[in-house]
Amino acid sequence: MKKFFVVFFLAVLCLALISSNGCEKRKESAKNENQILMVCSGAGLMKPMNELIKQFEQKTGAKVQVHYGGSGEVFGILQTTCSCDVFIPGAYKYTQDALKEGYIIKNTIKNLTLHIPVVVVPGNNPKHIQTLKDLAKPGVKLVLGDPKATAIGKVAKKILKNSGLWQKVKGNILTFTPTVNQLLIYIATGQVDAAIVWEDMTSWAQAKGKIKMVPISKQNIIKTIPTAITACAKRHGVFNLAQSFNSFIATPQSLAIWEKWGFKPCR
């Protein structure tokens, strides 16, 4: 009989703990229900970010609205409208600029992943591009990101300048795009012969079987993708929620999602 009461007591205790945890989760979800978090993110991060946002919303009950764009564009939104609670550009430079101007809370900056530039060509590689130098060949149709609007455009121009190729390839550039995603479309549809994009994008579904990657060797400039909470989050009364999101996308479980989409996490 004594054994029965011990087992019964333990069962009741377990049920109480489970119920307590469930109540805490419901309380947390209810607390976040009416809160909206505004995230500004580089367009090239769309695939992992969409997945992570969905998981975060399910976990917390909060609503996350995200604006994707070129890094220059989302930085402009932060500057002019303060409509970003969490700022995730495609390169660390934009976070540094935002920090200098007082838009970012310094101790919230976290490095997420590496951003590695590569040359991409259509699957049949019509101009037989094998190296960065081949982008200067006569007749090559090249498309690049806008250096004033995108992190990939800025870094591509710097790579080409450092390699002594900028003046040689300028005549081959058909257009500059405002987002990195548009570069992938140009290549996947065979409209141009080459572009410089981030390596992680070559794993996207719309790229598979349609493009080939040409690594950039010694001349490459590898960037870091950071996340940070903005001063606007305090004004909007969502600092704690922004803190939760900022930490969530940098957890080991979340970094596995970044890896799934071709990114190399900063460990």
Secondary structure, DSSP 8 states (H G I E B T S, - for coil): -HHHHHHHHHHHHHHHHHHHHHHHHHHHHHHHTT-EEEEEEEGGGHHHHHHHHHHHHHHH--EEEEEEE-HHHHHHHHHHH---SEEE-SSHHHHHHHHHTT-B-GGG-EEEEEE-EEEEEETT-TT---SGGGGGSTT--EEEE-TTT-HHHHHHHHHHHHTT-HHHHGGGEEEEESSHHHHHHHHHTTSSSEEEEEGGGGGSTTTTTTEEEEE--TT---EEEEEEEBHHHHHTT-HHHHHHHHHHTTSHHHHHHHHHTT-EE--
